[in-house]
Structure formats: structure tokens, C-alpha cells
Amino acid sequence: MEHTPAWLINSFIYLSAAVIAVPLSRALGLGSIIGYLAAGIAIGPWGLGFVTNVQDILHFAEFGVVLMLFLVGLELEPKRLWSLRRPIFGWGSAQVAGCVAAIFGVALALGIPWSMALVAALGLALSSTAIALQVMGERNLLPTGSGQAGFSILLFQDVAAIPILALLPLLANSIESNRALAPVDIAQEAIKIIAVIAAIVVGGRLALRPLLRWIARSKTPEIFTAASLLLVVGIAALMQRVGLSMALGAFLAGVLLAESEYRRELETNIEPFKGLLLGLFFIAVGMGVDLGVLRAAPLQMAAIVLGFLAVKALVIYSLARFLNLPFQERPVFTLLLAQGGEFAFVVFQAAAGAQVLPAQTASLLIGAVAVSMLISPLILVAIDKLLLPRYADCGVVPLDEISEQQDAPILIAGFGRYGQIVARVLLAQGQACTVLDHDAEMIEAARKFGYRVFFGDATRLDLLRTAGAAQAKVLVVAVDDVTQSLEIVDLVREHFPALTIVARARDVTHWNQLRDRGVMLVQRELFESSLRSARSVLELTGHSAPAAEQITQRFRQHNLELFEKLHPHYKDSAKLISVVKQGRQQLEEQVAREREEQADQT
């Protein structure tokens, strides 16, 4: 039997660890990142010892970060990037300079030599682009104020990693010769950086699009995928060749192609590779956690981790206040930027190689960064469950609850997308309405447009009485939350039985629950709009407008009748499936008969 290749065994180990750890972590509410990190610790040299060559794996896995920055660049058109120049260099420089100064000052106060303190501050000031962007993407935070600020700061950090790495050999020379940094050396490094970036920009403008256009003409999807990866690999190799950040080069390439016609194709081709390699990167980080250093100096490691997290959090939270970010977004923004970053590994390893840091100190700092990345998802879970609920009402102008007795014949609970349309139709006809909503920001926005909306929770009996539920004729339940919707219906059924309810159902389950409570006027929120879209598609595919209208109306009637038949059995899955299949067959047979009749007539 032939010897099994090492790469095949390692691939099996990585995939097995990820497949087991990540779903388990997500099931526990800890997120995918901590699953990857835990998998790395388990299979690494300090766990079960399945994999020992951690550094080579980490270098390969860093390509996942490179692909991620390329895809981020594809989402940013050059005009938009130019519009972010002030946040990038303003907020980014403020974060890096503030954190470096604070950590450097604390280290000097503890008696650490200035060179070691400076390198430690420069490395620890950087944050994890991979973790931060993935968390912001999962939470849809990128379009928000904190997301834009966080992205700008992370991008500046990637740029700042270049002069930091360039500074290390100069710092080593200055320590050996006991002299100040040479301005000529700094100028040469700066010229090299500018020249390489300019070459990527100019070359990308002149060569990338024609090259992709030529490859696309071959009409071979796998070759276009290969070309996409070749583009990123080539730019990353060029940047690494001259000692610059691979991720920054990939980001610039993405920005250059953001306006091209191949943007979506590139995203589709690279996205799967990015996800796998990012997962491998986090596994490698987990394997790189030196538990030997932790065991040898647990108190020192804990002091470093907690110390730099606290110092960075103080600086970043102050910056968030200065930027007037919403209260609710500040805790997550602070945590994502306070943790250590993947570029810190590179900085500390380079510092040890240049003998600016002793090997033991570099290992201690690398371990501290890895531990901070490991515990950040746990802290994030704690923030979600303990801190954010307390922040929910911070920064929101308190509104007085409805207090004056109302007497309008129509009461609307909820002034979101659905409730607004109902209210506008009624108000346009001169119908008096009392509108209740418990979202203070929504009420403030509605009042700016001249709508009279009262602040109040419709699940409270006293507020319903004040809103005039006892005298009103109709209650429109248009709240988003299903549980609140059912609570309102139960409350009204018990205390105001004469009040007719018109309700919005988010889905089939909600529809059935409302019908169980005797609510007969229930509308599924997407049903009618979906039918109109289907009618438009039928017209675009050759049906006349009357024929398309007839088809959709027939389906509408059939669907409503089917729902009435399904309602008594919706808790019995076997009976439910049987009735659905029977209804679908009846509809198909009816349509087939109508087609035969039309064919006979023609």
C-alpha cells in the first residue's frame, strides 16, 4: 500500500475539525469564528497534536484575508473610495496614533525599554480585519455609521502595516548603532511604496480590463475562475516581493475593477475560495496559540491581554463618542477594533527576526494577540446578551406615552412599512385614525412628514383604552413582531370583543394562528405583491395582459380556497401534505382542461 501524502491527511484533519467544531459553535450561539479557532487549538501542537507545522499553514491561510480584501475592494467604486479619504486617513490615523501612544506610554511607565515598548505598541494597535469585517457582514453593520467608520479604520491599519514593517529594520539599525533613524532611508522606503502602488493603479487601468475581456471571449467558465485567482495571486506576490502588504494590493486591484462589467463574475468565482481560506486562517491562528507560554506565565499573559484590550477599548470608545456614533453601535465597534489583528503576527515575527524583540517576548505578544482574537467572539456574545439590551434606549429622545383620550373610529397598531400604507390610504379619504407605535425613532421620522403618531405599546390594556379601543370600530394590527401581534389580538378579543380586527400575517404560520383566534380579515403581507410580479413575468413571456390577469386571479382564488381547507389540519403535517398535493393536482388539472378547451375553440 502506498504511503498516504501528508497534504491529503492534513486536508482531512482540517475539514473534519471544521465540520465538527463550527456547527457546534453556532448551535451554542458562539458564531463560526470561535468554532474555527477552537478547532485549530484542538488539532494543533498544544492540543491533540495532529498538525505541528503551524507557520507554513498560517502563511498559506493568510491568502484568505487577501481574497477578502479583494472582494471588499470590488464593492467600493473609486469615487466612493475617494469620498472616504477623510474617514480613512482622519479616523484611521486617530485610532492608530491614539492606541500606539496609549500602549507605548503604559509600557514605558512599567519600565519596558523604549524600543520594545514601541514595537509592542505598533503591533498591538492593529486590529483583526478578517474577524471585524466578517462580524460586520454577518450583522449587516457595514452600511451603518459604525460600519463605515470601522471599515475606514481597518483599511488605514492595512496601509499603516507597510511603514510599520519598513520601520523595523531601521529601528534595529538605530539600536545597534545607537543613532536616530536616517531620513534618507525613510524617504527611499516611501518612494518604493508609492512607485509600486502607482504601478498597480496604472497597470490595472491599462491591462486588467482588456485581459479579462479577452479571457471572457473564450466562454470557458473555469478559465475565468482561474484568471480571477491568478489576478489576486499575482498582485499579492508582487506586493510581498517588495515587502508590502498583500492585502492592500488585493484591495487596490478590487477597487480598480469595481466599475468593470466583470465585477459580479469575479465576486461569484472568488467567494467560495475566500470562505474556505478564511476558515483555514482562523484554524491556523488557533493552532498558533502557544499554550506552553500560557502555562509558563499565565498571569503575565492575562495582564498583557486584559491590559492592551482595556487601553485600546478606552481610546476607541472615546473616538466613537467623538464621531457621534449611535450608542447602540459603540460596544460592538469598540470590541471589534480593540482585539489584536493578524498583521500583528507578521510585525512581531519580523521584529524577532530583526532582533528588535527577544524571541521569548515576541512569542508572548503573539500568544496575547491570538488569545484576544479567541476570546473576542465570547465577549461579543456577552455584549449581545448583557450590554446591548441596556443600550437599547440610550441616545433616543424619550417620548411621552399617549395620555389624552382618543375617539377615532379606526385604530392602527404599528406604523412600519405595512401600517404606513394603510394609514395613508385612510387619511387620504378623510378617515380619522389613531396610530400607535412604540419605536421612538420611527415616530420622530413620521412626525417630520406631518403624520400624527402616538407613542405607545399596543400590548398594554391601559394604552388601548386611552387610544379609544372601546369606541373604535376597526383595529388594524400591522406590527412587525409575530408574538406582539398575537398578544394584541388576544387582548382585544378578551376586553373589546365588538372591535373588528384586520390583521397582517407575516407568513402561513402566523396566518393560521390569527385564524385560530377568530380573526377572519387576514392578509399575507407578500401575497398580493407576489401575484403582481408573477403577472408581470407572464406578460413579459408572451401572455396578453388580460390572460395574465386571469391566470393570476385563478391562482389567487385557488390559493385562498386551499388555505381555508388547510387551516383545520395545519398542525397535522401528514394531512397537511396530503391536502396540499391534492390541491396542486386539482389546479394543474383545471389549467390543463382550460388549455384543451382553448385549443378546441381555435
C-alpha positions, 0 to 999 in steps of 0.5 A: 500500500502506498504511503498516504501524502501528508497534504491529503491527511492534513486536508482531512484533519482540517475539514473534519475539525471544521465540520465538527467544531463550527456547527457546534459553535453556532448551535451554542450561539458562539458564531463560526469564528470561535468554532474555527479557532477552537478547532485549530487549538484542538488539532494543533501542537498544544492540543491533540497534536495532529498538525505541528507545522503551524507557520507554513499553514498560517502563511498559506491561510493568510491568502484568505484575508487577501481574497477578502480584501479583494472582494471588499475592494470590488464593492467600493467604486473609486469615487466612493473610495475617494469620498472616504479619504477623510474617514480613512486617513482622519479616523484611521490615523486617530485610532492608530496614533491614539492606541500606539501612544496609549500602549507605548506610554503604559509600557514605558511607565512599567519600565519596558525599554523604549524600543520594545515598548514601541514595537509592542505598541505598533503591533498591538494597535492593529486590529483583526480585519478578517474577524471585524469585517466578517462580524460586520457582514454577518450583522449587516453593520457595514452600511451603518455609521459604525460600519463605515467608520470601522471599515475606514479604520481597518483599511488605514491599519492595512496601509499603516502595516507597510511603514510599520514593517519598513520601520523595523529594520531601521529601528534595529539599525538605530539600536545597534548603532545607537543613532536616530533613524536616517531620513534618507532611508525613510524617504527611499522606503516611501518612494518604493511604496508609492512607485509600486502602488502607482504601478498597480493603479496604472497597470490595472487601468491599462491591462486588467480590463482588456485581459479579462475581456479577452479571457471572457471571449473564450466562454470557458467558465473555469478559465475565468475562475482561474484568471480571477485567482491568478489576478489576486495571486499575482498582485499579492506576490508582487506586493510581498516581493517588495515587502508590502502588504498583500492585502492592500494590493488585493484591495487596490486591484478590487477597487480598480475593477469595481466599475468593470462589467466583470465585477459580479463574475469575479465576486461569484468565482472568488467567494467560495475560495475566500470562505474556505481560506478564511476558515483555514486562517482562523484554524491556523491562528488557533493552532498558533496559540502557544499554550506552553507560554500560557502555562509558563506565565499565565498571569503575565499573559492575562495582564498583557491581554486584559491590559492592551484590550482595556487601553485600546477599548478606552481610546476607541470608545472615546473616538466613537463618542467623538464621531457621534456614533449611535450608542447602540453601535459603540460596544460592538465597534469598540470590541471589534477594533480593540482585539489584536489583528493578524498583521500583528503576527507578521510585525512581531515575527519580523521584529524577532527576526530583526532582533528588535524583540527577544524571541521569548517576548515576541512569542508572548505578544503573539500568544496575547494577540491570538488569545484576544482574537479567541476570546473576542467572539465570547465577549461579543456574545456577552455584549449581545446578551448583557450590554446591548439590551441596556443600550437599547434606549440610550441616545433616543429622545424619550417620548411621552406615552399617549395620555389624552383620550382618543375617539377615532373610529379606526385604530392602527397598531404599528406604523412600519412599512405595512401600517404606513400604507394603510394609514395613508390610504385612510387619511387620504379619504378623510378617515380619522385614525389613531396610530400607535407605535412604540419605536421612538425613532420611527415616530420622530421620522413620521412626525417630520412628514406631518403624520400624527403618531402616538407613542405607545405599546399596543400590548398594554390594556391601559394604552388601548383604552386611552387610544379609544379601543372601546369606541373604535370600530376597526383595529388594524394590527400591522406590527412587525413582531409575530408574538406582539401581534398575537398578544394584541389580538388576544387582548382585544378579543378578551376586553373589546370583543365588538372591535373588528380586527384586520390583521397582517400575517407575516407568513402561513404560520402566523396566518393560521394562528390569527385564524385560530383566534377568530380573526377572519380579515387576514392578509399575507403581507407578500401575497398580493405583491407576489401575484403582481410580479408573477403577472408581470413575468407572464406578460413579459413571456408572451401572455396578453395582459388580460390572460395574465390577469386571469391566470393570476386571479385563478391562482389567487382564488385557488390559493385562498380556497386551499388555505381555508381547507388547510387551516383545520389540519395545519398542525397535522403535517401528514394531512397537511401534505396530503391536502396540499398535493391534492390541491396542486393536482386539482389546479394543474388539472383545471389549467390543463382542461382550460388549455384543451378547451382553448385549443378546441375553440381555435 
